[in-house]
């Protein structure tokens, strides 16, 4: 029986050529897997036909938009997932759902190997391969660009020689990856980190310098998930799509960052994530109202580690699953409404309300009706500062107290 390889297929030049390239290099039949995570572009039926025309023996096509939004974007939202506190993990959260469908296809079509089009310098090779190992330890992985010396020049020559139904002449200066959660752009002149991004870099967002009239939106959350916009019920996918449209029109969610890749190099990336950035800002503010103080402080530590794990390709890891359990528990009371103004590149919260709120007006007010007993404060401060007071007294005793004569503290 001929061996089979499942290939993550985008419909572009490299993965189209990879179908025949893998077959010639390994003698295996290739099953192409195309997963729609809201990246837009060509119809999936067109992509499927191209895969077959390029030599795939089977073409597995999945509309995973709702699955991606509900099972990957929403956990990222509830975890306020931001790598380096700025990047909402656009590419990182899409790889696990793609791999899930690749493994499903491998089981369905009897493949022993999976393949992806990543290079040996990026994070995605790690994400694809670790996710595959985590779901199906028996499957092998190959990467044509990295392992089988498939360069772009060779890909163009191969496509022309075999008359493949794919454009080979037009080359975008950028490497672009996009889905419903956002868009990632790199390479080209952006590799010089002094160069400012030009207008053609952006697609999901309009120029925030000349914004339209401010847009006010009320986002309703239930247990950390947006369920309505301006009172109109939405699915997770619809919430992201609508916020992409509205926040994108105001230039919200442009990110220019030099980040630390897992493979050890620093890389300059441009991201556009209007919906993700606006929704995370709203969610964080609702948590400020509904989470208990120590719970909220610890959650910020968990969020950073969660984002690092996901960025590093550990979506299916034991620790990531453990952190998910904690995050899920914190969202029990994260329900309510956030009013937000979108304008000129900013998503600004202007109002918040929740039946589960821990904000008590009578405790917070300085006006009549104040129910906070200020007489308790003096004793609390004495006890709270006791350890520091004792340490300071010891420093004084042994000549290590603060020197007030130097002007330096």
C-alpha positions, 0 to 999 in steps of 0.5 A: 500500500502506498504511503500517504502524507497529509499536507496543510494546504493554503492554495498558494504557490508553495503548498501547490508545488509541495504536493508534487514535490513531496510525491517525488521526494518520498514516493507517497500520495498527498492528501491536501487539507485546507481549513477556513479560519476566516482568512478570506480570499478564494472560495474553498471549493476553488482551493479544493479543485486546485489541490486535486489539479496539482496532484493531490489524491484527496482534498479535505476542506473544512469550514472551521470559522465558528469552531475557531471563533468559539474554541480558540478565539474565545479562550484567548479572549477570556485569558486576555491573551497578549504575547509581550502584552501587545500581540493577541496571538493571531497566528498562534491560536489558528495553528492548533485548529488546523492541526486538529483537522490535519490529524483527523484527515490523516486518520480518515485517509490512512496517512502516516505523515503530515506536512506543512509549508513553514521555514526553519526560522519561524515559530509556526514549524514548532506550532504545527509539529508540537501540536501534531505530536500532542494529538497523534504521537505516532504521526511523522512530520516533514516540511518541504521548504525546510526538509526538502529544499523547496525554495521559492525559485524552485517552486516557480520553476516547478510550477511552470515546468508542470503547468500547474494552475497557480500564478507564479510571477506576481510576488507580494513583498510581504509574508502575510498570515490572516484569519478572523482574529487578525492579520500578521505581516512580515518580511520585505522592507519591514525587516529593517526595523527603522523603516516605517510601515507604508499604507499598503501593509494594512488591510484590516484597518483604515488610517486612524489619522483621519477617522470617521465620526466616533463609533459607540458600541455596547458589548454584552458579556456572559462569563467572559464571552461576548453575546450581544453588540448594542443589544443584538445577539451575536455568536462568537464569530459574529462578534469578532467579525462585527468588531473587526469591521467597526474597530477597523474603520477607526484604525484600532488594532495596529501593532508594530512590534519586535518580538522574541521568537521561540527559535531564538531570534528577534523578528519585526512583525506588523499585526492588525487585530481590530476586533481582538484588541477592542474585545480584549480591552472591553473584557479586561475592564469588565474583569476589573469590575467583577474579579476579586483583587487577589484573584485578578492579580494572580490572573495577570500572572497566569495570562502572561504564562498562558500567552507564552505557552500558546505563542510557543506552540503548547496549545495542547500541553498539560500546563496550558490545559491546567491554566485553562481550568483556572481561567474558566473558573475566574470567568464565572462572574464576568458578565455584564455590559461595557460601553466603548467608544471607537475613534482614531485608533483607540478603543476607550471604555466609557461605561461598565455595569454588571449584576455581578459587580464587586464595585459598591457605590456606598463603599466608594463614595466620598459623599453622603451615604458613605458606608466605609468605616474609616476608623478601621484604617488606622489599625489596619495600617499599623498591622500592615506596615509592622514587618517593614517597621521592624526591618527598618528598626534593625537597619537603624540599629546596625548602621544600615539606615537611610542616609538622608544627607546624600539626597539619594534614596 
